[in-house]
Amino acid sequence: MPFLSRRNLLIGSAAAGAIKAASSELSSGKLRVIVTGGHPGDPEYGCGGTVARYSDLGHEVTLLYLNRGEKGCAGKSAEACAATRASEAKKACEILKAHARFANQTDGEAVVDQAHYDAFQRLLEAEKPDVVFTQWPIDNHRDHRATSTLVYDAWLRMKKSFALYYYEVSDGDDTLLFHPTDYVNITQTEARKRAACYAHASQSPDRFYSLQSQVTRFRGIESGYAQAEAFIRHPQSVGDFFP
């Protein structure tokens, strides 16, 4: 059963040849996959099942969080909240067999300027990714939008050297106008995704995971699986690095 169930893209013969060559080059090697998110929990909710599939196949996955979510704990100081949420993120990554990294911005105060473009590009260059997943550029949360913008700028400056995908998250009304090009069957990895999301115990997982579960079941209906995660592939993203 294919990793991605559908590709709604029209590509010319030159692009098709580049994709075939890139896929062949890495078919026997380990992929370096980066999933970026504004806060601890965003990559897990949007891509946790896909991350588990990658890591189970032996690929190296890093979850790169823009901040430590330090404003997300009622009654706690920013410092205490950041420590709690960073610890939760590391636990979630252990469940998914991934690595946690932080870009050290501030929750709710994301900055997109030349200095932060440069710093984020250096982070990605150090990881040497083959594939990067990021948040949808018109999500309602400003940290999500900032993450997407920083990734996109790095992708352009790095000469589009990695495959670029966008993912969706749901807290009821966050990701809007999202029309997938690709789906990943997460039926067998949903339990790990759930455990990783519930590792973020400070963030009311009973409330938020039920919403995300509705999304994955709906995407499953669309793609013919019990549960699926959905993605939008940038049309200029050359290279199909999925197994």
N, C-alpha and C positions, 0 to 999 in steps of 0.2 A: 504494500500500500504506500503511495507516495507521501513524502513528508509534507509537501505543499500540494493542495488538491486542485488549485485553479490558478491560471495566470492570464489576466485580461490585458495583455500587452501586444501591440503590433510593433515588431522590430524588423529592421532591414537586414539584409544578408551580412553586411559587415559587422553589425552589432551582434547578430546571432553567432558569427564566427568567433568574436571576442569572448562571448559568454561560454561557448563550447570549450575554447582553449583554456579559459580561466578555471572552469570546472574540472577539466582534465588535469590541470597542473596540481590542483589541491585534492584530487579524489582519494589519494592514498596518504595524505598528511593530516595533521591536526589543525583545525581551524581556531583562530583567535576571534572570539565573539565578545562584543561590548554591548551591554544594554544600559542606556543612560536614563536617568529619571530625576525629577525635581527633588523628590523626598524619599527617604527610606520607605519602602512599600510600593512605590509606583512601578518599578520594573517587575516586582513579584506579582502584583495584581494584573498587569497588562501582558506579561510574557512568561510567567512562572512555569507554565506547562511546557513551553517551547525551550526555556532554559534547561529544564530537566531532561528533555530529549537530547539536546546538544551534549550535556555533560555525561549522560548515560552512554553516548556514542564515543566518548573519549576526547571531545573537544574542550578547549579551555575557555571558560566564560567568566567575565568580570561584570559585576553590577556597579556602575559608576553613578553615585548620587551627587547631585549638585550641592546639597547641604545636608545637615544632620537632623533636620526637622525640629529645631530647638524651640519653636513656638507652639508645638503641637501637644503639649501636656498641661492640662488644666491644673493650676495650683503648684506647679513646679517652676523653678527658675530655668532660664534658658540653658545654663550650664548643665544642670541636672537632667533636663529633658534631652539635651543633645547626647549625654552619656547613655541614657536609657535607650534612645532610639538607635544609636550607633551599635549598641550591644545587640539589640533586636535584629538589626540588619545583618550583623555577622552571623547570628544564629540562623536566620533565614537562608543566608548564603551557604552555610554548612549543610542545611537540608537539601538544597539544590545542587550541591557540589560545585559551587561557584566561589569567586573571590569578591570581596567588598572593597571599594575605593571611594573616596570622597573628594569633591572638588573644592570644599571649604568655603562655599558662599554661605549666606545667611538666609534662613527660612523667611519667605515673604518679602525679601529685599534683594532679589536677584539683580545683578548688574550686568548689562551687556554694553561693553565699550571696548576700545582697542586693547587695553591691558588684559581684560578678561577673555577676549577673543584669543589673544596670544597664549594666555595661560592654559586655556582649555585645549587649544591646538597642541600644545606641548604634552598635555596629558594623553591625548589620543595618539600622538606620534610615538610616545613611549610604549604604548600597548601594541603598536603595529597591528591593528585589527584587519581582519578579512571582511567582517560583517559588523555593522553598527545598527542597533535599533534605538529609536528615540521617540519622544512624545510628539503628538500631533500639534502642528504650529498654531492652531486656533483653539486649543484647549482653553477653558475658562480660567484656570489658575495661571497666574503670571510666571510662577517658577517653572511650570511645564513649558510655557511658550519660550521662556529664556533658554531652557535646556535645548529645545528644538533649534532655536536660532544659533546657539553656540556650536552645536553639532553640524548644522548645515554650512556655516561659515568655514569650519575646519575641513569639511568634506571638499568644499570648493578649493580652498588653499592647498589641500593635500592632493589636488588634481584628481579628485573623485576616485581615489585608489582603493576604497572599500565599498562593498555593497551597502546600500542605505535603505532601511525600512522604518516605517512609522507604525506605532501601536496605539491602542485605545485603552483608556481606563474609565471606570464608572463610579461616581459617588452619587449618581442620580441624574446629573446633567452636565458632566464635565467635558467629555469629548463629543463634539458636534460635527455634523456634516462629514462623517467618516464612511467612505464607500470602499470596502476592501478590494484588493487585487489578489490576495493570497490568503490561504487558511492553513493552519497547522492542527492536525488531529492530536488533541491532548487527552483523549479518553483514558489512556493508560497512565498518564502522569498527573492527572487532576488532583489525586490525593496528596502528592508531594507539593503541588502548587498550593493547595489549601493549607497544608502544614506550614509552609513558608510564610504565607500571608498571616496565619494565626500566630506566628512567631512575633509579629508586631502587636503584642498584647495591649500596649498602651493606646492603640488606635481604633478601638471598638470593632474588632474583626467580625463579630457577630452581625453587626449592621452592614458593614461595607462588603464583606465577602458574599453575602446573599445577593447583593446588587450585581457584583461582577459575575457570579455564577449564572445569573439570568442572561448576561451578555454571552457567555461562552456556550450556553445551551442554545441560544438563538443563532449564534454563528455556526453551531453544529447543525442546526436545521438547514441553514443556507448551504453548507458544504457537504452534507451527507454523513456526518459523524455524530456521535452522542454528545461530545463537547469539542469545541475548537476555539483557537485564538485566531484573530484576524489581523491582517497587516496591509499596509499600502506600500508598494515598492516605488521608489522614485523612478520615473521613466527613463532617466539618464544613468541609472545605476547599472553599470556593466559588471556582469559576473553573477552567476547563480550558484551560491556556495552552500546550499542546503544539500544534505545527503539524498 
